[in-house]
Amino acid sequence: MPITPRYQWRQDASSVSIRIELPGATRGLAKKMRFSDLHLSLNASPYLMSLDLADFVVHSRAVVQVAKGCIEVQVPKATPGQIWDSFCAEGTADELSDRRQQSFERARKQEQDEMETTRKKAGETKSRAQSRTWAEEDEERTFIRSLKETEERNAKDDVADWAGRMHDPAAVSTGAEGPAVQTAPKDEPSVQVPPVSAPVRSLPPVTTFFTFTDHRAGGVARDPDEDDEFAPTSSLLDGDERDLGERHFIMLKEKAAKFFESGDYLSAISAFSAALSAKPSDPGCLSNRAACYLKLATSGGAIAKKFQRVHKCVDDCNVALSVLGPNPTGSKRKLRAKILVRRGTANSMLGHFKPAVSDYEDALNLMHGADIGLINDLKWLMDMVRRQDARAEADAIDDDIDAVNDALDVDPCNARLLLKKAQILADDGRPDESVDAVTEALAVLDDHALCRRIPDDEMAALRGRMLQLRGDVLLRLNRLVDAGFDLRMALQISPSDKQTEDLIAQVQSRMNDVVGGSRAERGAERDPDEPTQKNQGAELVASAKREFQNGDVVRSKRLFTDALRLQQDDPVQHASILSNRAACELFLKEYDACIRDCTASMDVCEQGGRADARLMAATLSRRASAHCAMGAVDLARRDLLKAISVAGATSDLGVQLQSDLDLLDRNEP
């Protein structure tokens, strides 16, 4: 039979609030609240509530908070300032039903409108982002194209200017007997000096021939990391024996270096690529182009472009290192070290920390460990490798758990798989999840219908391993009482298990430390022979009630079961624990077990002759709920009538029970 929870309501000028009392309320119950502008409902077995509100509210702004043992709901009024006479609307069943259906239709329409608006906004945002990306790419392509065109024009102008100067007779001296070039400062007027004729000598005639040659570049600015071994020198400019391709290569390197120094890395890449088309295996150009790719990868932009540029940097470094060879000498040794550092940096940006560590170590060996900055970077990379290995190990554990879960999806009642999952979780440092997995495995073993294929001796061994594992994990959690129970039960199954005996000794040692500390605080000594079983039972009951209030009903039931073993001599306490465990079973929808525990609780009370009226009434109410859930409405009605008689019709509990009986009669088909 569904239970209607109690509630209290209040209002102010702008909102209305309701407090619903739900023992064991968890955050998950908040998701089971349903609202419309004229209706509020809660459907969380065994609780059921349906309220038709007196006036309109703004249900989309409702706030639900889960507190200890209750749910608090606050929702704004649709008409602020209006004071409600009552919380619930009044009217016939048909009127309220029509009113409720209309409210549901408005809520569905509002939800559909909001979803449509959200989809439109998402589409517009995606379209704007795509347009921005396309515009940025077009702008970048246009910029690069304009740079290339400007560079080509400047190069053609330089060549034309040089050619003009080479063929201008006024700009060339013909020797001692030829005419001299007259120059003057820019800001001063030129003075015409009459030419002085040299004395005529009787010499043979001299014929001068002019040969067209290409422009010769001056000193080349280069990447500061580039070594002198690969920098152009004056020897490259001496004589006409150097071909045009060599001088063109030098000019492109000069332009690329200037672009790099000015921060124009795209143009520098273009220039270095043009130079490499003339000398594809020049390690200096490859190294400097790799540096440009690294600079671009750290300067922002799309993620895909960043990774593409980092990969290009690695490729250039690989080619340059293969050209230099494994054992270079002289300045090539220093260049190889710098290229290794560059490739290591790129690998670290890609998350390849182990290759990056190898590159940095090789670079430090070439530099004889003289760079403190590289040493610090290497320490960071080695730390990242350790973290990556730890993550990989954690991922492997997660893969194992996923594999077990996949197998459990096929066979969810496989106790061996549940035990394996619990062991993996325990090894991974997730004790709470491990305890839950063992508890689930023990529940499967307790259900003989699920485990009929397992032989009795193997089932006993499985139970012993499960209890030992759960006891070990509980010991790590410092839940000594629970750990002691599990380990003692495991030892009864396997009396000669040395590991279980050692764990029990650890539990006893820690408990002695705890008891000794509490005695020292009280300043008094307890009798070592004083019985502690009753105190342990009371502690278990208190823990079980706390777990139920916190929403961990499975653990609460297990603690009540452990407490039953320690409270056999007190009939009232024994009956109370049985009734409380029945409440857990009702919440978990274990209706047969709930009926058995309720019946056993009432039998214990009657046999002991110390029946508590409130306990009897609560137990009858729980059994009635289980009967109702199983469809036995007549048995549920009989238990409710008896519970009302025991509790008293005028008591608070009696009034609540009468309300449950009325609800049962109204919902009976």
Secondary structure as GFF3:
##gff-version 3
##sequence-region A 1 669
A	DSSP	beta_strand	7	11	.	.	.	ID=ss1
A	DSSP	beta_strand	15	21	.	.	.	ID=ss2
A	DSSP	three_ten_helix	27	32	.	.	.	ID=ss3
A	DSSP	beta_strand	33	36	.	.	.	ID=ss4
A	DSSP	beta_strand	39	44	.	.	.	ID=ss5
A	DSSP	beta_strand	47	52	.	.	.	ID=ss6
A	DSSP	three_ten_helix	59	61	.	.	.	ID=ss7
A	DSSP	beta_strand	63	67	.	.	.	ID=ss8
A	DSSP	beta_strand	70	76	.	.	.	ID=ss9
A	DSSP	alpha_helix	93	166	.	.	.	ID=ss10
A	DSSP	three_ten_helix	169	171	.	.	.	ID=ss11
A	DSSP	three_ten_helix	228	230	.	.	.	ID=ss12
A	DSSP	three_ten_helix	234	237	.	.	.	ID=ss13
A	DSSP	alpha_helix	244	262	.	.	.	ID=ss14
A	DSSP	alpha_helix	265	278	.	.	.	ID=ss15
A	DSSP	alpha_helix	283	297	.	.	.	ID=ss16
A	DSSP	alpha_helix	303	324	.	.	.	ID=ss17
A	DSSP	alpha_helix	331	349	.	.	.	ID=ss18
A	DSSP	alpha_helix	353	366	.	.	.	ID=ss19
A	DSSP	alpha_helix	372	410	.	.	.	ID=ss20
A	DSSP	alpha_helix	415	427	.	.	.	ID=ss21
A	DSSP	alpha_helix	431	446	.	.	.	ID=ss22
A	DSSP	alpha_helix	456	476	.	.	.	ID=ss23
A	DSSP	alpha_helix	480	493	.	.	.	ID=ss24
A	DSSP	alpha_helix	498	522	.	.	.	ID=ss25
A	DSSP	alpha_helix	533	549	.	.	.	ID=ss26
A	DSSP	alpha_helix	553	566	.	.	.	ID=ss27
A	DSSP	alpha_helix	571	587	.	.	.	ID=ss28
A	DSSP	alpha_helix	591	608	.	.	.	ID=ss29
A	DSSP	alpha_helix	613	629	.	.	.	ID=ss30
A	DSSP	alpha_helix	633	647	.	.	.	ID=ss31
A	DSSP	alpha_helix	652	667	.	.	.	ID=ss32
###
